[in-house]
């Protein structure tokens, strides 16, 4: 994924509780919902014990709009009550990027 800099990244680092309790379905729904939000640029995630999800946005206003979205707020509350034992959110401005690939 190559994006035009500068842009913003929301880094959501977390540890999950035991059991799914509808998490996978909600995570898929939130990713689809985010894709339709103004200013959305992309999403990447990985999990191996520690989970890291990074969403990319055009502006801080776009991030604020996504955080305030009603369905996203419901998912956030369910996450605090049921899905996460810990999380941290970082919001960063990306000034430049580069990558390496053998293909």
N, C-alpha and C positions, 0 to 999 in steps of 0.2 A: 504494500500500500504506500503510494507516494502522495504526500499532501503538500499543498502550497504553504510555506511558512510565512509569517508566524501563524500558529494555531494553538489550541489549548488541549491538554490531556487531563482527564480525570482518572486517577489511578486509585482503584479500590482493592486494597489488600485485605484478606480475611482468612479466618479459620471457621470451618463449618461445625455445626453440631452433628451428632449421629442421626442417621435416617434422612429420608428425602422429604417427606411431609409436603409434597407438591412443589418442592424447590425447582426441579428441572423444568417442569411445565411453566412455572412463573418466570424463570430465567429466560426461556425461549420467548415468552410473550413480551417481556420487557425489552429484549433485543429488537424484536420486530416493531414494537411501539416507538422505541428510540429512533429507529431508522426513518420514521415519518416526521420527526420533530425538526423545526427550523434550526439550521446551523449544525446538524449532525453530519459528521464526516466519516466515521468508521468505528470499529470495535475489534479488540483482540483480547483473548483470555487464555489462562493456563491454570491447571490445578495439579498439585502433587503434594498433598497435605496442606500446604499454604496455597490459597487461591489468589490470583492476581487478574483483575479485569481492567482494561484500559479503554475508555471511550474518548473519541476525538471530536472536538467542537470548533466552530469558527470563532466564537466569542464567549466572554464571561456571561453575557446576557442569555445566550443560548443554553449554557450550563444551568443558569438560574431557572430558566423556563422549564428545563427537563426535571430539575429537582422538585419544582412546584407542581408538576403534572399530577393530577389526582390519583390515577392508577399507579404511578410510580411511588407516590407517598404511601399508598396502601401496602405495596411490596416492601418498602423500607420498614414500615412498622412490623410487618410479619417477619422480616429478617431479624429485627431486634428481639422479637418475642420467641422466635422458633428456629431460625436457620443458622445464625452466626453466634459463636461464643466470643468473637472479637473481630473488629474491623478498624481500618484506618482509611481515610479518604485524603488524597493529595490532589490539588489542582495546580497545574503547571502550564506555563507558556513555553511552547516549543519554538525556539529561535532558528534552529537548523537541524537537519537530519542527514544521515547517510547510511548506506547499507552495503553488504557484501553478499554475493551469491556465486556459486560455482556453475550455475546453469544459465 
